[in-house]
Each structure stands twice: as structure tokens, then as C-alpha cells.
Amino acid sequence: MLGILTAIFIWAMRKTRQLRDRTETTPDECWKLGQFYYNPQDPALLVERRFGLGYSPNFAKPLSWIVVTVLVIVPIIVLAAAAS
């Protein structure tokens, strides 16, 4: 499972680099609550965070919801199984 998530992340990073110009910034109005990026016109799955290091998912893309859900649910299932 970790290998699949790693492969998806690497694919998304490569796709993001191909689809976006490094000098282009994300519009301020697309950041909800200052932390969540939602822009249906942006083809990128991941965008650079506004502050700090790392990337943020583009929540306008259904695949980003799937990845975030898996990243939240898998640890919960593992912890529940370990506690049983």
C-alpha cells in the first residue's frame, strides 16, 4: 500500500512539473481558509504551499480527495487492527 501511495505521489509531482510553469503563482482567491487550494481551472494535482515547504493538494480534483482519504483512513484501520 505504501508503494502505491509513493508511486501516486511521484506521478503527481512529475505531472505538476509538466503542467505548471515554476514562475507561476497560485491565485490568492483559490486558497480557502488560507490552507486549502481549490482551483478547477488548474490542471495540477499538487501545488506548492503558500507558506513553508511542501505541496498541497488541489481539492478541485477528485483524485486528490481519494489520496487524502486513503492517507487518513489507512492509519486509522492499522491502529484499530493493532488495538484489537
C-alpha positions in Angstrom: 0.0 0.0 0.0 2.9 2.4 0.8 4.4 1.6 -2.5 1.2 2.5 -4.3 0.9 5.8 -2.4 4.5 6.6 -3.2 4.0 5.9 -6.9 1.0 8.1 -7.0 2.9 10.9 -5.2 5.8 10.6 -7.6 3.5 10.6 -10.6 1.6 13.7 -9.3 4.9 15.5 -8.7 6.1 14.9 -12.3 2.7 15.8 -13.7 2.7 19.0 -11.7 6.1 20.0 -13.0 5.0 19.3 -16.6 1.7 21.2 -16.3 2.8 24.3 -14.4 5.4 26.9 -15.0 7.7 27.3 -12.0 7.3 31.1 -12.0 3.5 31.0 -12.0 1.9 31.5 -8.6 -1.4 30.3 -7.3 -4.1 32.9 -7.2 -4.9 34.1 -3.6 -8.7 33.7 -4.2 -8.2 29.9 -4.7 -6.9 29.4 -1.2 -9.8 28.6 1.1 -9.2 29.4 4.8 -5.6 30.2 3.7 -4.7 26.5 3.8 -6.8 24.6 1.2 -6.3 25.1 -2.5 -9.3 24.7 -4.7 -9.0 25.7 -8.4 -10.9 23.8 -11.0 -9.0 25.6 -13.9 -5.6 24.5 -12.5 -4.7 21.1 -14.1 -2.2 20.3 -11.3 -3.0 17.7 -8.7 -0.4 19.2 -6.2 0.6 22.8 -5.9 3.4 24.4 -3.8 2.2 25.6 -0.4 1.8 29.3 0.1 4.0 29.2 3.2 6.7 26.8 4.3 7.9 23.7 2.5 5.9 21.1 0.7 2.9 20.7 -1.5 -0.9 21.0 -1.0 -3.5 19.0 -3.0 -5.8 20.8 -5.4 -9.1 19.8 -3.8 -10.9 20.6 -7.1 -9.5 17.4 -8.4 -11.3 14.1 -7.4 -8.0 12.2 -7.3 -6.7 14.5 -4.5 -9.8 13.6 -2.4 -9.1 9.9 -2.9 -5.5 10.3 -1.9 -6.2 12.4 1.2 -9.0 9.9 2.2 -6.6 6.9 1.9 -3.9 8.7 3.8 -6.3 9.4 6.7 -8.2 6.1 6.7 -5.3 3.6 6.3 -3.6 4.6 9.5 -6.9 4.5 11.4 -7.5 1.0 10.2 -4.0 -0.1 11.1 -4.3 1.4 14.6 -7.7 -0.2 15.1 -6.4 -3.6 14.0 -3.4 -3.3 16.3 -5.6 -2.4 19.3 -7.9 -5.4 18.7 
